[in-house]
């Protein structure tokens, strides 16, 4: 298992979904996971230590586990099937160790509340993790600046600019 930390939560400009970015603790490898807006907000509320009047769902889960004598040990994103991530919440209850199936977003929302480690299975990180620096180096070595401009979504805008008139007609 690879320990990760929450690097950021980002909003999609194309939908209401969010992406939580998990960063491997010992390297610059990242795991992006799409999550819903409510789960993202639940994680943000805890990370930013915002006080709420009543317990949210993940606070309730934390309270139930605690009141029943359990201790959350860690959570793990343990599988990736058909573009869907799966997670487990690992709980110690008396002499028993329980592994509860969970969506990664819910497991992470609970983990930040009980302050336990978040892990990713090595196979999942190998298949879905990204290392931006390696990808940047690969793309730099393969593409010329002209090729990068050719693929840019701003190419048409840049090419349509008339820079010869820049500053003309300006009154001072």
C-alpha positions as CSV (number, residue, x, y, z in Angstrom):
1,X,0.0,0.0,0.0
2,X,1.1,3.5,-0.8
3,X,0.4,6.3,1.6
4,X,-1.1,9.4,0.0
5,X,-2.2,12.9,1.1
6,X,-4.9,15.1,-0.2
7,X,-3.1,17.5,-2.6
8,X,-6.2,19.4,-3.7
9,X,-9.8,19.3,-4.7
10,X,-10.6,20.9,-8.1
11,X,-13.8,21.8,-9.8
12,X,-14.6,20.7,-13.3
13,X,-15.6,23.5,-15.6
14,X,-17.6,21.0,-17.7
15,X,-19.8,19.5,-15.0
16,X,-20.7,19.8,-11.3
17,X,-18.3,17.1,-10.4
18,X,-15.0,17.6,-8.5
19,X,-11.7,15.9,-8.8
20,X,-9.8,15.0,-5.6
21,X,-6.1,14.8,-6.2
22,X,-4.2,12.4,-4.0
23,X,-0.4,12.8,-3.9
24,X,1.9,10.0,-3.0
25,X,3.7,10.9,0.2
26,X,7.1,9.8,-1.0
27,X,7.0,11.1,-4.6
28,X,5.3,13.4,-7.1
29,X,2.9,10.8,-8.4
30,X,-0.7,11.8,-8.2
31,X,-4.1,9.9,-8.3
32,X,-7.0,11.9,-9.6
33,X,-10.5,10.6,-8.6
34,X,-13.8,12.1,-9.7
35,X,-16.1,12.7,-6.8
36,X,-19.5,14.4,-6.3
37,X,-19.9,18.0,-5.2
38,X,-21.4,17.1,-1.8
39,X,-18.6,14.7,-0.9
40,X,-16.0,17.3,-2.0
41,X,-17.8,19.9,0.2
42,X,-17.8,17.4,3.2
43,X,-14.0,16.9,2.8
44,X,-13.4,20.7,2.4
45,X,-15.4,21.5,5.5
46,X,-13.2,19.3,7.6
47,X,-9.9,20.3,6.0
48,X,-10.8,24.0,6.5
49,X,-12.1,23.3,10.0
50,X,-15.4,24.9,9.3
51,X,-17.9,24.6,12.2
52,X,-21.3,23.2,11.3
53,X,-24.4,23.4,13.5
54,X,-25.3,19.8,13.2
55,X,-23.3,16.7,12.3
56,X,-22.9,15.9,8.6
57,X,-23.3,12.3,7.4
58,X,-19.6,11.6,7.7
59,X,-19.6,13.1,11.2
60,X,-22.5,10.8,12.1
61,X,-20.5,7.8,10.7
62,X,-17.5,8.8,12.8
63,X,-19.7,9.1,15.9
64,X,-21.5,5.7,15.4
65,X,-18.1,3.9,15.0
66,X,-16.8,5.6,18.1
67,X,-19.9,4.9,20.2
68,X,-19.8,1.3,19.2
69,X,-16.3,1.0,20.5
70,X,-14.6,0.9,17.1
71,X,-11.5,2.7,15.9
72,X,-10.9,3.5,12.2
73,X,-7.3,2.4,11.5
74,X,-7.0,3.7,7.9
75,X,-8.8,3.8,4.5
76,X,-7.5,2.4,1.3
77,X,-8.4,2.9,-2.4
78,X,-8.1,-0.7,-3.2
79,X,-9.5,-1.3,-6.6
80,X,-10.2,0.1,-10.0
81,X,-12.8,-1.6,-12.2
82,X,-14.5,-0.2,-15.3
83,X,-13.2,3.3,-14.6
84,X,-14.7,3.1,-11.1
85,X,-12.5,3.3,-7.9
86,X,-13.4,1.3,-4.9
87,X,-12.2,1.8,-1.3
88,X,-12.3,0.0,2.1
89,X,-12.6,1.5,5.6
90,X,-10.5,-0.6,8.0
91,X,-11.9,-0.6,11.5
92,X,-10.7,-2.3,14.7
93,X,-13.6,-3.4,16.8
94,X,-12.5,-5.2,20.0
95,X,-10.4,-8.1,18.7
96,X,-12.0,-8.0,15.2
97,X,-10.7,-6.2,12.2
98,X,-13.5,-5.1,9.9
99,X,-13.1,-4.0,6.3
100,X,-16.1,-2.0,5.1
101,X,-16.7,-1.4,1.4
102,X,-17.0,2.3,0.5
103,X,-16.8,4.9,-2.2
104,X,-13.4,6.6,-2.1
105,X,-14.9,10.0,-1.5
106,X,-16.8,8.7,1.6
107,X,-13.8,6.9,2.9
108,X,-11.6,10.0,2.5
109,X,-14.2,12.2,4.1
110,X,-14.2,9.9,7.1
111,X,-10.4,9.6,7.2
112,X,-10.0,13.4,7.4
113,X,-12.4,13.5,10.3
114,X,-10.7,10.7,12.3
115,X,-7.2,11.7,11.1
116,X,-6.1,8.4,9.9
117,X,-3.8,7.5,6.9
118,X,-5.1,7.2,3.4
119,X,-3.6,4.5,1.2
120,X,-3.8,3.5,-2.4
121,X,-3.2,-0.1,-3.5
122,X,0.0,-0.3,-5.5
123,X,-1.8,-1.9,-8.5
124,X,-4.3,1.0,-8.6
125,X,-1.6,3.6,-8.4
126,X,0.4,1.8,-11.1
127,X,-2.7,1.8,-13.4
128,X,-4.2,5.2,-12.7
129,X,-1.5,7.3,-11.1
130,X,0.2,10.1,-13.0
131,X,3.5,11.8,-12.7
132,X,3.2,15.2,-14.2
133,X,6.9,15.8,-14.4
134,X,7.5,12.6,-16.4
135,X,4.7,13.4,-18.8
136,X,6.0,16.9,-19.2
137,X,9.5,15.7,-20.0
138,X,8.1,13.1,-22.5
139,X,6.0,15.7,-24.3
140,X,8.8,18.2,-24.4
141,X,11.1,15.7,-26.0
142,X,8.6,14.6,-28.5
143,X,7.1,18.0,-29.6
144,X,8.5,21.2,-31.0
145,X,7.1,24.5,-29.8
146,X,5.3,24.8,-33.2
147,X,3.6,21.4,-32.6
148,X,2.5,22.5,-29.2
149,X,0.9,25.7,-30.6
150,X,-0.8,23.6,-33.3
151,X,-2.6,21.6,-30.6
152,X,-3.4,24.6,-28.4
153,X,-7.1,25.4,-28.0
154,X,-6.0,29.1,-28.3
155,X,-4.3,28.6,-31.6
156,X,-7.1,30.3,-33.7
157,X,-7.3,33.2,-31.3
158,X,-3.5,33.7,-31.3
159,X,-3.4,33.5,-35.1
160,X,-6.2,36.0,-35.5
161,X,-4.5,38.7,-33.4
162,X,-3.3,41.7,-35.3
163,X,-0.3,42.8,-33.3
164,X,0.9,45.4,-35.9
165,X,-1.8,47.8,-34.6
166,X,-0.8,47.3,-31.0
167,X,-0.7,50.7,-29.3
168,X,-2.0,52.7,-32.3
169,X,-4.9,55.1,-31.7
170,X,-4.1,55.2,-28.0
171,X,-4.6,58.7,-26.5
172,X,-2.4,59.8,-23.7
